[in-house]
Amino acid sequence: MKKHRDANIFIEKVASIIEFAVCLIVIAGVVAGIPKLVSYIIDFFRAGELSDSYFLMNEFLKHALLLIVGIELIAMILTRSHESILTLILFVIARKMLVYSQGLTDILIGTISVAIIFLVMKFVLSDKKLLAKIDNTFDASMPIERINRDFNMNLPTTSYTLGELIYDLASREDVRVIHENSTIVYGEYVYRIVTIENETIKRVRIEEN
């Protein structure tokens, strides 16, 4: 069991390094694409005919939204939060609607898709219990007793909230630095830090050891 866990930790570290490298490459691509965006603006003011202006504006929007998608992709890889994933999908749909829509059917489908994403953001992401059932991630502010009761778990009750428990377990296991994707194995559970904002743990994934 220990060798299997060590192998998983090693694979996750390698995957994290590769993801970080991909983020750096995407950042370089986004930065390299900014001058082209500026050139579209200059060409737009120089355009004489209306058809040329329309074409340049269309190309400008394509390029700008593509750069935004790249930025949101980086945010999704680094944070792995539900919000960043949905935001990325939202911008991809927006680019499709604004640039590549061929008729009313495409616009209608895109509008429905955007509406669904907003509904998910409003009702699903705000429901802590539902999110926990979907992917085993828990809000760090949730009381331990509530998690044990509602999800039939047996977490240590030495702390009041899940976040406090993580800091307590980190001190016991001599984990000096806690960051996103940090893993703490204690008892019958594996605790993985999913999201940290302003140096405060926000979401934690709990899996059986």
Buried (B, 14 or more C-beta within 10 A) or exposed (E): EEEEEEEEEEEEEEEEEEBEEEBEEBEEEBEEBEEEBEEBEEBBEEBEEEEEBEBBBBBBBBBBBBBBBBBBBBBBBBBBBBEBBBBBBBBBBBBBBBBEBEEEEEBEBBEEBBEEBEEBBEEEBEEBBEBBEEEBBBBBBBBBEBBBEEBEBEBBEEBEBBBBBBBBBBEEEEBEEBEBBBBBBBEEBBBBBBBBEEEEBBBBBBEEE
